Amino acid sequence: MSDLNRGIMKFDGADKPIVVAVSAVFIFGGILVLILWALSSAYAVG
């Protein structure tokens, strides 16, 4: 069992590169959306 197949990702195949990549896209996309929302709320851009 790899280390990626423990914790919150307790399912077979959690350590496949495509699953890790999709998870990373969702996480970084969410962070990017929050940063853009914060900047547009704090400053009059656009």
C-alpha positions, 0 to 999 in steps of 0.5 A: 500500500502506498502512502497516497492510499491512506487517510482521506483517499481510502480507495483502490487506485488513489495513487494513480497519477491521473487521480492525483493530477485531477485532484491537484487541478481541483485544489489549485483551481479552487485556490486560484478562484479564491485569490481572484475573488479576493483581489476583485473584492478588495480592488476595483479591477475590471 
